[in-house]
């Protein structure tokens, strides 16, 4: 079964056994997570969500991604070069079951 879920303001296409990286969730490693905001299941499309459909997963890891560099530059203005960056936190989840 294939599904499209919404987690952290983003949409993810998932299948059973897939591992996905989502925005950081408040949970520990080994916890089970249930996503009830399912937008699509195989060929059924919700309006906006499907009812009585859930996607279950297990949290594998919480961590931070590689550093992202943000470079701001204005042409002909040498004094305003600016480099910033951050490391985006994530949660790695393995999808175990799609109920629907």
PERA-V52956 format. One record per pair of residues at least 6 apart in sequence whose C-alpha atoms are under 7 Angstrom apart, sorted by the first residue. I is the first residue (numbers start at 1). J is the second residue. D is the distance in Angstrom with one decimal. If there is no record, write none. Layout:
I,J,D  I,J,D
This chain:
1,15,6.1  1,16,6.9  1,42,6.2  1,98,7.0  2,14,5.9  2,15,4.8  2,41,5.9  2,42,5.2  3,13,5.9  3,14,5.4  3,15,6.5  3,40,5.3  3,41,4.4  3,42,6.1  4,11,6.5  4,12,5.5  4,13,4.5  4,14,6.1  4,38,6.0  4,39,5.4  4,40,5.1  4,41,6.7  5,11,5.6  5,12,5.4  5,13,6.6  5,37,5.9  5,38,4.5  5,39,5.7  6,12,6.4  6,37,5.6  6,38,6.5  7,22,6.8  8,22,7.0  8,23,5.5  16,95,5.4  16,96,5.6  16,97,5.8  16,98,6.7  17,94,6.3  17,95,5.2  17,96,5.7  18,94,5.7  18,95,5.5  19,92,6.8  19,93,5.5  19,94,4.3  19,95,6.3  20,92,5.7  20,93,5.4  20,94,6.5  21,90,6.2  21,91,5.6  21,92,4.6  21,93,6.4  22,90,5.7  22,91,5.4  22,92,6.5  23,89,6.7  23,90,4.9  23,91,6.1  24,89,5.6  24,90,4.3  24,91,4.9  25,91,6.3  29,59,5.2  29,60,5.4  29,61,5.6  30,58,6.0  30,59,5.2  30,60,6.2  31,58,5.8  31,59,5.5  32,57,5.6  32,58,4.5  32,59,6.3  33,56,5.8  33,57,5.2  33,58,6.0  34,54,6.5  34,55,5.7  34,56,4.6  34,57,6.4  35,54,5.7  35,55,5.1  35,56,6.4  36,53,6.6  36,54,4.8  36,55,6.6  37,49,5.9  38,49,5.5  38,50,5.8  38,53,6.7  38,54,6.7  39,45,6.2  39,46,5.4  39,48,6.3  39,49,4.8  39,50,6.1  40,46,6.0  52,100,6.7  53,99,5.6  53,100,4.6  54,98,6.2  54,99,5.2  54,100,6.7  55,97,6.0  55,98,4.5  55,99,6.1  56,95,6.1  56,96,5.8  56,97,5.2  56,98,6.3  57,93,6.1  57,94,5.4  57,95,4.2  57,96,5.0  57,97,6.8  58,93,5.6  58,94,5.4  58,95,6.6  58,96,6.9  59,92,6.1  59,93,4.6  59,94,6.5  60,92,5.5  60,93,5.5  60,94,6.8  61,91,5.8  61,92,5.1  62,90,5.9  62,91,4.5  62,92,6.3  63,89,5.7  63,90,5.5  63,91,6.5  64,87,5.9  64,88,5.6  64,89,4.2  64,90,5.8  65,87,5.6  65,88,5.4  65,89,6.2  65,90,7.0  66,87,5.9  67,85,6.6  67,86,5.5  67,87,4.6  68,85,5.2  68,86,5.6  68,87,6.2  69,83,7.0  69,84,5.9  69,85,4.4  70,83,5.7  70,84,5.0  70,85,5.3  71,82,5.9  71,83,4.6  71,84,6.4  72,81,6.0  72,82,5.1  72,83,6.3  73,80,6.6  73,81,5.1  73,82,6.7  74,80,6.7
